[in-house]
Amino acid sequence: MAKLNIAPTKSNLLTMKDQLSISKSGYDLLEQKREILVMELMHMVDKVKLLEQKIDELIEKAYPALKKMLMQFGGDRVEQISNAVKYDYSMIERSITIGGMTFPTIDVNLPEKQLFYSFMGTSSSCDETISYFFELLKLLTEMASIRTIVWRLAGEVKKTQRRVNALDKMVIPQTQDTVRYIESVLEERERENVFVLKSLKGRKEKE
């Protein structure tokens, strides 16, 4: 690792030692932050996997129910029933704190499940299909909220990892090399000064 191009003086040596100390402390803090973020990320990924499993299980029920409904009532009637279903929902932006950091996310608030169509000309298969797809919608909105956090958290992990690598592979070694270089130059100068002083002293003693 190449040293920094600075003058080998005592003041610069003190400055470099202070910078080295700060860099090492920064590395330790960033490494701790990275570990916390990675743990939180893995926890969120586990949540995503669990939700994906629930969504898959619900899809296996919802689409066969829809197929049954289509076979029983036909496409036109199913479309009429679906047009009668109108849910009002709200989207709320909020912040969540993970590992001491704040991440923005969005929550979708769905209303209570209800039936918007007449009991005449329908059957329990309609209720079953509506129920499955309403639950599926709730899971999908929850998944969207969690995935937003996961993406942002993963981005922060990458950014923190780059900073850790920069300190570990470049800043700290470069500063250490610079400190060693300045110390060696100053020691050499000190030896030269001692030699000069001894020479002058010996000359004076001879005189």
C-alpha positions as a Markdown table, in Angstrom:
| # | Residue | x | y | z |
|---|---|---|---|---|
| 1 | Met | 0.0 | 0.0 | 0.0 |
| 2 | Ala | 1.5 | 3.4 | -1.0 |
| 3 | Lys | 1.9 | 5.9 | 1.7 |
| 4 | Leu | 0.4 | 9.4 | 1.6 |
| 5 | Asn | 2.5 | 12.1 | 0.0 |
| 6 | Ile | 3.0 | 14.4 | 3.0 |
| 7 | Ala | 6.1 | 16.0 | 4.6 |
| 8 | Pro | 7.7 | 13.8 | 7.3 |
| 9 | Thr | 7.3 | 16.2 | 10.2 |
| 10 | Lys | 6.4 | 15.7 | 13.9 |
| 11 | Ser | 3.1 | 17.6 | 13.4 |
| 12 | Asn | 2.2 | 15.5 | 10.5 |
| 13 | Leu | 3.1 | 12.4 | 12.5 |
| 14 | Leu | 0.7 | 13.4 | 15.2 |
| 15 | Thr | -2.0 | 14.2 | 12.6 |
| 16 | Met | -1.6 | 10.8 | 11.0 |
| 17 | Lys | -1.7 | 8.9 | 14.3 |
| 18 | Asp | -4.9 | 10.8 | 15.2 |
| 19 | Gln | -6.4 | 9.9 | 11.8 |
| 20 | Leu | -5.3 | 6.3 | 12.2 |
| 21 | Ser | -7.1 | 6.1 | 15.6 |
| 22 | Ile | -10.2 | 7.7 | 14.2 |
| 23 | Ser | -10.2 | 5.3 | 11.2 |
| 24 | Lys | -9.8 | 2.3 | 13.4 |
| 25 | Ser | -12.7 | 3.4 | 15.6 |
| 26 | Gly | -14.8 | 4.2 | 12.5 |
| 27 | Tyr | -14.0 | 0.7 | 11.2 |
| 28 | Asp | -15.1 | -1.0 | 14.4 |
| 29 | Leu | -18.4 | 1.1 | 14.5 |
| 30 | Leu | -19.2 | 0.4 | 10.8 |
| 31 | Glu | -18.4 | -3.3 | 11.3 |
| 32 | Gln | -20.9 | -3.4 | 14.2 |
| 33 | Lys | -23.4 | -1.6 | 12.2 |
| 34 | Arg | -23.0 | -3.9 | 9.2 |
| 35 | Glu | -23.4 | -7.0 | 11.5 |
| 36 | Ile | -26.6 | -5.5 | 12.9 |
| 37 | Leu | -28.0 | -4.6 | 9.5 |
| 38 | Val | -27.2 | -8.1 | 8.1 |
| 39 | Met | -29.0 | -9.7 | 11.1 |
| 40 | Glu | -32.0 | -7.5 | 10.6 |
| 41 | Leu | -32.0 | -8.2 | 6.8 |
| 42 | Met | -31.9 | -11.9 | 7.4 |
| 43 | His | -34.8 | -11.5 | 9.8 |
| 44 | Met | -36.8 | -9.6 | 7.2 |
| 45 | Val | -35.9 | -12.2 | 4.5 |
| 46 | Asp | -37.3 | -14.9 | 6.8 |
| 47 | Lys | -40.5 | -12.9 | 7.0 |
| 48 | Val | -40.7 | -12.6 | 3.2 |
| 49 | Lys | -40.2 | -16.4 | 2.9 |
| 50 | Leu | -43.0 | -17.1 | 5.4 |
| 51 | Leu | -45.3 | -14.7 | 3.5 |
| 52 | Glu | -44.4 | -16.3 | 0.2 |
| 53 | Gln | -45.4 | -19.6 | 1.6 |
| 54 | Lys | -48.7 | -18.3 | 2.8 |
| 55 | Ile | -49.4 | -16.6 | -0.5 |
| 56 | Asp | -48.6 | -19.8 | -2.4 |
| 57 | Glu | -50.9 | -21.8 | -0.2 |
| 58 | Leu | -53.7 | -19.3 | -0.6 |
| 59 | Ile | -53.3 | -19.1 | -4.4 |
| 60 | Glu | -53.7 | -22.9 | -4.5 |
| 61 | Lys | -57.2 | -22.3 | -2.9 |
| 62 | Ala | -58.2 | -19.0 | -4.6 |
| 63 | Tyr | -57.8 | -19.9 | -8.2 |
| 64 | Pro | -59.6 | -23.3 | -8.1 |
| 65 | Ala | -62.4 | -21.5 | -6.3 |
| 66 | Leu | -62.5 | -18.9 | -9.1 |
| 67 | Lys | -62.5 | -21.6 | -11.7 |
| 68 | Lys | -65.4 | -23.3 | -9.9 |
| 69 | Met | -67.3 | -20.0 | -9.8 |
| 70 | Leu | -66.7 | -19.4 | -13.5 |
| 71 | Met | -67.9 | -22.9 | -14.4 |
| 72 | Gln | -71.0 | -22.4 | -12.2 |
| 73 | Phe | -72.1 | -18.9 | -13.3 |
| 74 | Gly | -70.2 | -18.2 | -16.5 |
| 75 | Gly | -67.8 | -15.3 | -17.3 |
| 76 | Asp | -70.4 | -12.6 | -17.8 |
| 77 | Arg | -72.1 | -13.2 | -14.4 |
| 78 | Val | -68.8 | -13.4 | -12.6 |
| 79 | Glu | -67.8 | -10.1 | -14.2 |
| 80 | Gln | -71.0 | -8.5 | -13.0 |
| 81 | Ile | -70.4 | -9.7 | -9.5 |
| 82 | Ser | -66.8 | -8.5 | -9.5 |
| 83 | Asn | -67.9 | -5.1 | -10.7 |
| 84 | Ala | -70.1 | -4.8 | -7.7 |
| 85 | Val | -67.1 | -5.3 | -5.3 |
| 86 | Lys | -65.6 | -1.9 | -4.5 |
| 87 | Tyr | -63.3 | -1.6 | -1.5 |
| 88 | Asp | -61.9 | 1.8 | -0.4 |
| 89 | Tyr | -58.3 | 1.6 | 0.9 |
| 90 | Ser | -55.8 | 4.1 | 2.1 |
| 91 | Met | -52.0 | 4.2 | 1.8 |
| 92 | Ile | -50.0 | 5.6 | 4.7 |
| 93 | Glu | -46.3 | 6.4 | 4.5 |
| 94 | Arg | -44.4 | 5.8 | 7.7 |
| 95 | Ser | -40.9 | 5.2 | 9.0 |
| 96 | Ile | -39.5 | 2.1 | 10.6 |
| 97 | Thr | -36.3 | 2.1 | 12.7 |
| 98 | Ile | -33.9 | -0.9 | 12.2 |
| 99 | Gly | -30.4 | -1.0 | 13.6 |
| 100 | Gly | -30.6 | 2.6 | 14.6 |
| 101 | Met | -31.5 | 3.7 | 11.1 |
| 102 | Thr | -34.8 | 5.0 | 9.8 |
| 103 | Phe | -36.3 | 3.5 | 6.6 |
| 104 | Pro | -39.4 | 4.8 | 4.9 |
| 105 | Thr | -42.1 | 2.4 | 4.0 |
| 106 | Ile | -45.8 | 2.3 | 2.9 |
| 107 | Asp | -48.7 | 0.6 | 4.6 |
| 108 | Val | -51.9 | -0.2 | 2.8 |
| 109 | Asn | -55.0 | -0.2 | 5.1 |
| 110 | Leu | -57.8 | -2.4 | 3.8 |
| 111 | Pro | -61.3 | -2.2 | 5.1 |
| 112 | Glu | -63.2 | -5.0 | 6.7 |
| 113 | Lys | -64.2 | -7.8 | 4.3 |
| 114 | Gln | -67.8 | -7.5 | 3.2 |
| 115 | Leu | -70.1 | -8.7 | 0.4 |
| 116 | Phe | -71.4 | -6.1 | -2.1 |
| 117 | Tyr | -73.7 | -8.3 | -4.2 |
| 118 | Ser | -77.1 | -9.7 | -3.7 |
| 119 | Phe | -77.6 | -13.2 | -2.4 |
| 120 | Met | -80.0 | -13.7 | -5.4 |
| 121 | Gly | -78.2 | -15.3 | -8.3 |
| 122 | Thr | -75.1 | -16.2 | -6.3 |
| 123 | Ser | -74.0 | -19.1 | -4.1 |
| 124 | Ser | -71.5 | -20.0 | -1.4 |
| 125 | Ser | -68.8 | -20.4 | -4.1 |
| 126 | Cys | -69.0 | -16.7 | -4.7 |
| 127 | Asp | -68.5 | -15.9 | -1.0 |
| 128 | Glu | -65.6 | -18.4 | -0.9 |
| 129 | Thr | -63.9 | -16.9 | -3.9 |
| 130 | Ile | -64.3 | -13.3 | -2.7 |
| 131 | Ser | -62.9 | -14.3 | 0.7 |
| 132 | Tyr | -59.9 | -16.1 | -0.7 |
| 133 | Phe | -58.9 | -13.2 | -2.9 |
| 134 | Phe | -59.5 | -10.6 | -0.2 |
| 135 | Glu | -57.1 | -12.5 | 2.1 |
| 136 | Leu | -54.7 | -12.8 | -0.8 |
| 137 | Leu | -54.8 | -9.0 | -1.3 |
| 138 | Lys | -54.0 | -8.5 | 2.4 |
| 139 | Leu | -51.0 | -10.7 | 2.1 |
| 140 | Leu | -49.8 | -9.1 | -1.1 |
| 141 | Thr | -50.0 | -5.6 | 0.4 |
| 142 | Glu | -48.1 | -6.8 | 3.5 |
| 143 | Met | -45.5 | -8.4 | 1.2 |
| 144 | Ala | -45.1 | -5.1 | -0.7 |
| 145 | Ser | -44.5 | -3.2 | 2.5 |
| 146 | Ile | -41.9 | -5.7 | 3.7 |
| 147 | Arg | -40.1 | -5.9 | 0.4 |
| 148 | Thr | -39.7 | -2.2 | 0.3 |
| 149 | Ile | -37.9 | -2.3 | 3.6 |
| 150 | Val | -35.8 | -5.3 | 2.5 |
| 151 | Trp | -34.6 | -3.5 | -0.7 |
| 152 | Arg | -33.7 | -0.4 | 1.3 |
| 153 | Leu | -32.0 | -2.4 | 4.0 |
| 154 | Ala | -30.0 | -4.4 | 1.5 |
| 155 | Gly | -28.9 | -1.1 | -0.1 |
| 156 | Glu | -27.7 | 0.1 | 3.2 |
| 157 | Val | -25.8 | -3.1 | 3.9 |
| 158 | Lys | -24.0 | -2.8 | 0.6 |
| 159 | Lys | -23.1 | 0.9 | 1.3 |
| 160 | Thr | -21.9 | 0.0 | 4.8 |
| 161 | Gln | -19.8 | -2.9 | 3.4 |
| 162 | Arg | -18.2 | -0.6 | 0.9 |
| 163 | Arg | -17.2 | 1.8 | 3.6 |
| 164 | Val | -15.9 | -1.1 | 5.8 |
| 165 | Asn | -13.8 | -2.4 | 2.8 |
| 166 | Ala | -12.4 | 1.1 | 2.0 |
| 167 | Leu | -11.2 | 1.6 | 5.6 |
| 168 | Asp | -9.9 | -2.0 | 5.9 |
| 169 | Lys | -8.2 | -2.3 | 2.5 |
| 170 | Met | -7.1 | 1.3 | 1.8 |
| 171 | Val | -7.5 | 4.0 | 4.4 |
| 172 | Ile | -6.1 | 2.2 | 7.4 |
| 173 | Pro | -3.1 | 0.4 | 5.7 |
| 174 | Gln | -2.2 | 3.6 | 3.8 |
| 175 | Thr | -2.3 | 5.6 | 7.0 |
| 176 | Gln | -0.2 | 3.0 | 8.8 |
| 177 | Asp | 2.4 | 3.0 | 6.1 |
| 178 | Thr | 2.5 | 6.8 | 6.3 |
| 179 | Val | 3.0 | 6.7 | 10.0 |
| 180 | Arg | 5.8 | 4.1 | 9.7 |
| 181 | Tyr | 7.5 | 6.2 | 7.0 |
| 182 | Ile | 7.4 | 9.4 | 9.0 |
| 183 | Glu | 8.7 | 7.7 | 12.1 |
| 184 | Ser | 11.6 | 6.1 | 10.2 |
| 185 | Val | 12.5 | 9.5 | 8.6 |
| 186 | Leu | 12.3 | 11.2 | 12.0 |
| 187 | Glu | 14.4 | 8.5 | 13.6 |
| 188 | Glu | 17.0 | 8.8 | 10.9 |
| 189 | Arg | 17.1 | 12.5 | 11.4 |
| 190 | Glu | 17.5 | 12.0 | 15.1 |
| 191 | Arg | 20.4 | 9.7 | 14.6 |
| 192 | Glu | 22.0 | 12.1 | 12.2 |
| 193 | Asn | 21.6 | 14.9 | 14.7 |
| 194 | Val | 23.2 | 12.8 | 17.5 |
| 195 | Phe | 26.1 | 12.0 | 15.2 |
| 196 | Val | 26.6 | 15.6 | 14.3 |
| 197 | Leu | 26.5 | 16.7 | 18.0 |
| 198 | Lys | 29.0 | 14.0 | 18.9 |
| 199 | Ser | 31.3 | 15.1 | 16.1 |
| 200 | Leu | 31.1 | 18.7 | 17.2 |
| 201 | Lys | 31.7 | 17.7 | 20.8 |
| 202 | Gly | 34.7 | 15.6 | 19.9 |
| 203 | Arg | 36.2 | 18.5 | 17.8 |
| 204 | Lys | 35.8 | 20.9 | 20.6 |
| 205 | Glu | 37.4 | 18.5 | 23.1 |
| 206 | Lys | 40.4 | 18.2 | 20.7 |
| 207 | Glu | 40.7 | 21.9 | 20.4 |
